[in-house]
């Protein structure tokens, strides 16, 4: 899951400023400036890298970082940083942006390195650079490990020890715990939501050097948000996950009833958690009204998800609602904390 170090899916488009300054995201800008040379390619998974154009090679390494998913981690880390109302130190914010970008990208690469055989079996992932043979597994491993180490180092040196340690813990739990558990237990989604919810704490730690109550509330919000979000993905792609050998609740529960019920319950818990900043006096009821409105917006497809005859359509609607929901909630919260 989610620095939401998590399973891949379409996310919000990256902001241009971050794509040019945040870690591995600069590769896409560089690729667009290079001339394209046509070459022959071969795509035997696990073989040595074929001859490809420099532009194509850069694009493949860029896509290995799962930029849209990694961008979500950067955004939630920045939300944690801003929510802590830090001293206006641009160097710390810059270290957070770049370090989190590197770490998130590195974890995504290592995840794909570990899952390259499974990815080769699934329709939506078989054309990724590693299973398609465009990047050798050893090169991907070195790339992912290098980005991860550099990201942790930048947060340790540019922010503080706690931020660097939390980043390392996020990468380790995502790559060494969540990723292998996807082959053994349906609990993987719940466990994977832990590293996926850590970026706000990384941002908070970078700002304060410790974690306050509101920081843990942000962790809870992101943890709970991931459950209906990824349950919707798992149900939509259940056949693909089964083909890849992943043990998902959507495969164990062929009717989808358990997936739908859990999605609904987690949506209710999510709405409750979003009101805690108001109830504990951190935010005003202006944010509270927005949180309730956004919660109802996300709850509606989760209710439709409970109906057997609407399950497939409702799962897709729930997924898209969850994408809109998170920025619609976090932006007003940050603005409320800063301005009101």
matplotlib code that plots the C-alpha trace (Angstrom):
import matplotlib.pyplot as plt

x = [0.0, 0.5, 4.7, 0.9, 3.1, 0.4, -0.8, -0.9, -3.9, -4.6, -4.2, -4.4, -2.2, 1.1, 1.6, 4.1, 6.3, 6.7, 7.4, 10.4, 11.8, 10.8, 13.2, 12.8, 10.0, 12.5, 13.1, 9.9, 10.8, 14.3, 12.8, 10.6, 13.7, 15.6, 15.5, 13.8, 15.8, 14.0, 15.5, 14.5, 13.4, 12.9, 10.7, 11.6, 10.8, 13.8, 16.3, 19.0, 17.8, 17.1, 18.3, 15.9, 16.1, 17.5, 14.1, 12.3, 14.8, 14.3, 10.6, 10.7, 12.8, 10.5, 7.4, 9.0, 8.6, 4.8, 4.8, 1.1, 1.0, 4.3, 2.9, 0.1, 2.7, 4.4, 1.1, 0.0, 3.5, 3.3, -0.2, 1.3, 4.1, 1.8, -0.8, 1.9, 2.3, 6.1, 8.7, 8.9, 12.2, 12.3, 15.3, 13.3, 10.3, 12.6, 14.2, 10.7, 9.6, 12.7, 13.3, 9.7, 9.7, 12.9, 11.7, 8.2, 9.7, 12.3, 9.7, 7.5, 10.5, 11.4, 7.7, 7.7, 11.1, 9.7, 6.4, 7.9, 6.7, 3.2, 3.1, 3.9, 0.7, -1.7, -3.2, -2.9, 0.8, 2.4, 3.7, 5.6, 9.3, 10.6, 8.2, 8.3, 12.1, 12.9, 14.7, 16.8, 15.7, 19.2, 19.2, 15.7, 16.8, 19.9, 17.8, 15.0, 17.5, 19.5, 16.4, 15.2, 18.5, 18.9, 15.4, 15.9, 19.3, 17.8, 15.0, 17.5, 20.0, 17.5, 14.8, 15.6, 16.3, 12.6, 11.5, 14.3, 13.5, 9.8, 10.7, 12.9, 10.1, 7.6, 9.8, 10.7, 7.1, 5.8, 8.5, 9.3, 5.9, 3.0, 4.4, 5.1, 1.9, -0.2, 0.6, -0.5, -3.3, -6.3, -5.1, -2.5, -4.7, -5.2, -1.5, -0.5, -2.6, -0.1, 2.9, 0.4, -0.7, 2.8, 3.6, 1.6, 3.6, 6.8, 5.8, 4.7, 8.0, 9.9, 8.1, 8.2, 10.7, 7.9, 4.3, 1.3, -2.3, -3.4, -0.6, -2.0, -5.5, -4.1, -2.6, -6.0, -7.8, -5.4, -5.4, -9.2, -9.4, -7.2, -9.5, -12.6, -10.3, -8.3, -11.2, -12.8, -9.7, -9.4, -13.0, -12.7, -9.5, -10.3, -9.7, -6.3, -5.3, -6.2, -4.3, -1.2, -1.5, -2.4, -4.6, -7.2, -10.5, -12.2, -11.0, -11.8, -15.3, -16.7, -20.0, -18.3, -20.5, -17.6, -15.7, -18.8, -19.6, -16.1, -15.9, -19.1, -17.9, -14.5, -16.3, -18.3, -15.2, -13.4, -16.2, -16.0, -12.2, -12.4, -14.6, -12.0, -10.0, -13.2, -14.3, -10.8, -10.6, -7.9, -10.2, -13.4, -16.8, -16.2, -13.9, -16.4, -19.2, -16.9, -15.8, -19.4, -20.3, -17.3, -18.1, -21.6, -20.3, -18.0, -20.6, -23.2, -21.2, -20.2, -23.9, -24.5, -21.6, -23.7, -26.2, -25.4, -26.8, -24.8, -21.6, -19.3, -20.5, -20.5, -16.9, -15.7, -17.7, -16.4, -12.8, -13.3, -15.1, -12.2, -9.7, -11.8, -12.5, -9.0, -7.9, -11.4, -10.9, -7.2, -7.0, -9.8, -8.3, -4.9, -6.4, -8.6, -5.6, -3.5, -6.2, -8.9]
y = [0.0, 3.1, 5.5, 4.5, 2.1, -0.1, -2.0, 0.1, 1.9, 5.2, 8.2, 12.0, 13.6, 14.9, 18.7, 20.0, 21.6, 18.4, 16.4, 18.6, 18.8, 15.6, 12.7, 10.2, 12.3, 14.5, 11.5, 12.1, 15.7, 14.6, 11.9, 14.4, 16.3, 13.4, 12.4, 9.1, 6.4, 3.3, 0.0, -3.6, -5.1, -8.5, -9.1, -12.3, -11.8, -12.3, -12.1, -9.4, -6.0, -5.6, -2.7, 0.2, 3.9, 6.1, 7.8, 4.5, 3.3, 6.5, 6.2, 2.6, 3.5, 6.4, 4.2, 1.7, 4.3, 4.2, 8.0, 8.5, 6.3, 7.7, 11.2, 10.4, 9.5, 12.9, 14.8, 13.1, 13.6, 17.3, 17.4, 16.0, 18.5, 21.5, 20.3, 20.4, 24.2, 24.0, 26.7, 28.0, 26.3, 25.6, 23.3, 20.9, 21.0, 20.4, 17.4, 16.0, 16.4, 14.9, 12.3, 11.0, 11.0, 8.8, 6.5, 6.0, 5.4, 3.0, 1.0, 0.8, -0.5, -3.1, -4.2, -4.8, -6.6, -9.1, -9.5, -9.7, -13.4, -12.6, -9.5, -11.5, -13.6, -10.6, -8.7, -5.3, -5.7, -8.1, -5.1, -3.6, -3.1, -6.0, -8.9, -7.6, -7.9, -4.3, -3.9, -6.7, -7.7, -7.0, -3.5, -2.9, -4.2, -1.9, 1.1, 0.5, -0.1, 3.0, 5.2, 3.8, 4.4, 7.8, 8.8, 7.7, 9.5, 12.8, 12.7, 11.9, 14.6, 17.2, 16.7, 14.6, 11.0, 10.3, 11.2, 9.1, 6.1, 6.3, 6.3, 3.3, 1.5, 2.3, 0.9, -2.2, -3.0, -2.5, -4.5, -7.2, -7.6, -6.5, -7.7, -11.3, -11.6, -11.0, -14.6, -16.1, -14.3, -12.1, -10.0, -8.4, -5.5, -4.5, -5.0, -3.1, -0.1, 0.5, 1.5, 3.2, 5.5, 6.4, 9.3, 11.9, 10.8, 11.2, 14.8, 15.5, 14.2, 16.3, 19.4, 18.7, 15.9, 14.1, 13.0, 14.8, 13.6, 15.2, 13.4, 10.1, 11.2, 11.8, 8.3, 6.8, 8.7, 7.5, 4.0, 3.7, 5.4, 2.7, -0.1, 0.7, 2.1, -1.1, -3.4, -1.7, -2.3, -5.9, -6.7, -5.0, -6.9, -10.1, -12.4, -10.8, -11.2, -14.8, -15.4, -13.8, -16.0, -13.3, -14.2, -11.4, -11.3, -10.7, -14.1, -15.9, -14.4, -15.1, -13.5, -10.2, -9.9, -9.8, -7.3, -5.1, -5.2, -4.5, -1.6, -0.1, -0.5, 1.1, 4.0, 4.6, 4.4, 6.8, 9.4, 9.2, 9.6, 12.7, 14.5, 14.0, 17.2, 19.2, 17.3, 17.7, 21.4, 21.3, 22.4, 24.4, 23.2, 24.7, 21.8, 19.6, 20.3, 19.6, 16.3, 15.2, 16.2, 14.3, 11.4, 11.1, 11.3, 8.3, 6.4, 6.3, 3.9, 1.8, 1.3, 0.4, -2.0, -4.1, -4.9, -8.0, -6.8, -3.5, -4.8, -4.5, -1.0, 0.2, -1.0, 1.2, 4.1, 3.6, 3.6, 6.9, 8.4, 7.5, 9.3, 12.5, 12.2, 12.3, 15.7, 17.1, 16.3, 17.0, 20.3, 21.9, 20.5, 22.0, 25.4, 25.3, 24.6, 27.4, 30.1, 29.7]
z = [0.0, 0.3, 1.7, 0.9, 0.0, -1.5, -4.5, -7.6, -9.1, -10.8, -8.5, -8.7, -11.3, -10.0, -9.5, -12.0, -9.3, -7.5, -10.6, -11.3, -7.8, -6.0, -6.2, -9.1, -10.6, -12.5, -14.8, -16.7, -17.5, -18.7, -20.9, -22.8, -23.8, -25.3, -28.9, -29.6, -31.4, -32.7, -31.7, -31.6, -28.3, -26.8, -23.8, -22.1, -18.4, -16.2, -19.1, -19.6, -20.6, -24.4, -26.5, -26.1, -26.7, -23.9, -23.7, -23.3, -20.6, -18.6, -18.9, -17.7, -14.6, -13.9, -14.1, -11.8, -9.0, -9.4, -9.6, -9.0, -6.0, -4.6, -5.1, -2.7, -0.1, -0.6, -0.4, 2.9, 4.3, 3.5, 5.1, 8.3, 8.2, 7.6, 10.2, 12.8, 12.0, 11.7, 11.8, 8.3, 7.3, 3.6, 3.9, 6.1, 3.8, 0.8, 2.5, 3.3, -0.3, -1.9, 0.8, 0.8, -3.0, -3.1, -0.3, -1.8, -5.3, -3.9, -2.0, -5.2, -7.2, -4.5, -4.4, -8.2, -7.9, -5.4, -7.3, -10.8, -11.4, -10.2, -12.3, -15.4, -14.8, -14.5, -17.4, -15.8, -14.8, -17.3, -19.4, -16.5, -17.2, -15.1, -16.1, -19.7, -19.6, -20.3, -17.0, -15.5, -11.9, -10.5, -11.9, -10.5, -7.1, -7.0, -8.2, -5.6, -2.7, -3.7, -3.7, -0.4, 1.4, -0.1, 0.9, 4.6, 4.7, 3.4, 6.0, 8.7, 7.8, 6.5, 9.2, 12.2, 13.4, 14.1, 10.5, 9.1, 11.3, 10.5, 6.8, 7.2, 9.1, 6.4, 3.7, 5.7, 6.7, 3.2, 1.4, 3.9, 5.6, 3.4, 0.1, 1.0, 3.1, 0.0, -1.0, 2.4, 4.1, 3.5, 6.4, 4.1, 3.3, 6.9, 7.7, 4.5, 5.6, 8.4, 6.2, 4.0, 6.9, 8.1, 5.7, 7.8, 10.8, 8.9, 8.0, 11.6, 12.9, 10.4, 11.7, 15.5, 16.2, 17.9, 17.2, 18.9, 19.2, 15.9, 14.1, 15.3, 14.2, 10.7, 10.8, 11.8, 9.0, 6.3, 7.7, 7.7, 4.2, 2.7, 3.6, 1.4, -1.2, -1.6, -1.1, -4.1, -6.1, -5.0, -5.9, -9.3, -10.1, -8.2, -11.2, -11.9, -8.3, -8.3, -11.5, -9.9, -6.8, -4.3, -1.3, -1.2, 0.7, -2.7, -3.8, -0.6, -0.5, -4.0, -3.3, -2.2, 0.8, 3.3, 1.2, 1.0, 4.7, 5.7, 3.3, 4.8, 8.4, 7.6, 5.9, 9.1, 11.2, 8.8, 9.1, 12.9, 12.8, 10.6, 13.3, 16.0, 15.1, 15.8, 18.9, 20.4, 19.6, 16.9, 14.0, 13.7, 12.6, 9.2, 8.6, 10.4, 8.0, 5.1, 6.7, 7.2, 3.6, 2.2, 4.4, 3.0, -0.5, 0.2, 2.2, -0.6, -3.0, 0.0, 0.7, -2.9, -2.6, -0.2, -2.9, -4.9, -8.2, -8.0, -6.6, -9.6, -10.6, -6.9, -6.4, -9.2, -7.9, -4.4, -5.8, -7.6, -4.7, -2.4, -4.8, -4.6, -0.9, 0.4, -1.0, -0.4, 3.3, 3.9, 2.1, 4.2, 7.4, 6.7, 5.7, 8.9, 11.1, 9.5, 8.9, 11.6]

ax = plt.figure().add_subplot(projection="3d")
ax.plot(x, y, z, "-o")
ax.set_aspect("equal")
plt.show()
